[in-house]
Amino acid sequence: GINMLCSNIELLKELKGQQVILTPHIGEFSRLTGKTADEIMKDRAGAARDYAREHSLCVVLKSDRTVVAFANGEAFENTLGNSGLAKGGSGDLLSGIIGSIAAMGYGVKEAALLGVFIHSRAADLCAELMPKHSMSPCAVAEFIPTAISELLP
């Protein structure tokens, strides 16, 4: 989806006012913004915040310290997760978690922040039982219920 959006960026203007959450990794975000990965890495929160403000949406900028930025200028950096998430399909799992939370009626902010937490916490739980290089998105998904249960009283 991000690749399609890069060549049709005007679509974001049509979505203004809608509840939009983008989940690019650094390379995808580079293509979206026209900035180099190095420029983005120097100030991930600032780059994500600027883009979120400019396009009135939420940016979940995936990296070793995922940043969640909102159109109002708020930005949060995630401190959980591990290198086991650096695999194809991990971003799809994250997007699915965020989409599921949004579908339950939560707003953009809650869906993005809870989704990032659950995804990262599930990866940390998974890493307690297997080497990070052996982790797959399917293995991480097995720990989603446990990560969710940690949020409940």
N, C-alpha and C positions, 0 to 999 in steps of 0.2 A: 503494500500500500504506500509506503513512504517513497519508494522509487517512482511510482506513478504520480505521486503528489509533486515530486521534484520537477517533473516536466510539465505540470499543470498547476503551478502555485496559485494562479488566480482563483482556483477552487476555494481557497481559504477565505477569500473575500466574500464568496457566496455563503459561507458558513458562519459569518460574523453574527454573534448573538446566540449561536447554538452551543450546546454542551460538547466541546471537542477536547479529546485527550490524545496527544501524539506521543509515541514511545520510541523515538529514534535512539540508536547508539551513536557514538561520536562520529563515525564515518557517514552515517545517514544524515546526521545533523549538519555536517560539513556541506553535504550536497544541498540541503534545504536552505542554508544560510549563505553559502558562497564563501564562508570563512574556512581557513585551513584547520585541520584537527589540532595542530599546535596552538593556534589562536584560541580555539575553544577550550582546550585543556588548561590554558593559563587562567581562565576565569569561567569555569563551567556554570556556576550559579548566575553570573552576570549575563552570559550568553543566552542561557535558557530563559532567564527573567526578561531580557530584552525581546526575545522572540515571542514569548507568551504575551507580553504587553502589546507588541506590534500587531499581533494577529488575534488578540482576545481569546486565548485558549490556554490549555494546560499543557506543559511540556514535561514529560518524564524522560530526562536525558540519562540513558543507561551508560554506566561505566563502573569502575571499581568502587566509586562513591556516587551512586545514582542521585541526581538532583531532580526535585519536583518543583516546578515553578508555575506560578499562576498569573493571570492577566492583571491582578491588583498589585503585583510587585512582590508578593510573598515568594520565598524560595526556601526549600528544606533539603538538607543533605542526609542521605541514608547512611548509617554507620554499620549496618548488618550486611550479611551476604559474604560470598567468597568466590574464588576463582573457578569453582566448579560450575558457575553460571555462564562462563565464557564459552558457550557452545551454541551451535545452531539449534534453534527451537526454544531456547530459554526465554527469549523475548516474546515468542508466541504464547508461552505459558503465562508470562507476566500480563500480557494484553488480555488473555482470557480471564485471569483473576480479576483484573480491573473492570473488564466488561461485565463480569458476573456480579460484582458488587454494585456497579451502576444500575444493572438490570433489577436489583433488589430494591431500588428506589433511593439509594444514597446519592448525594451530590457529587460533582466532579472532584472537589477537594478531598472528601472522605474516600471516594473510590480510588483515587490515585494514591493517596497516602497509605490507606489500608492495604491496597494491592501490593505496593512496593514492600511494605512491612511483611506481609504474609509470604510473598515470594522469597524474600531474603531470609526470613526466619526458617522457612521450610528447607532452604539450601543449607543453612547452618546445621539444622537437625540431621539432614542427610549426610553431611560431612562428618558427623560424629560416628557414623557406621561404615563409611567407605571412603577410599581415597578420593580427593577432589577431581583428579584426572579421570576417574572412573564414573563420575556422576553424569547422569543424563537427565534431560527434562522430565522424562517419565519417572525416574527415581525420585527427583525432587517433588514431583506431583504427589507422590505417596505420603509426603509429610505435610501437605496442606491442611488436612483436618487437625493435626496436632498443633500447627502454628495458629490456626483459628481458635482452637480451644484455649490457648494461652491468653487470648484477648477477652475471653468471656469470664464473668465473675464466678 
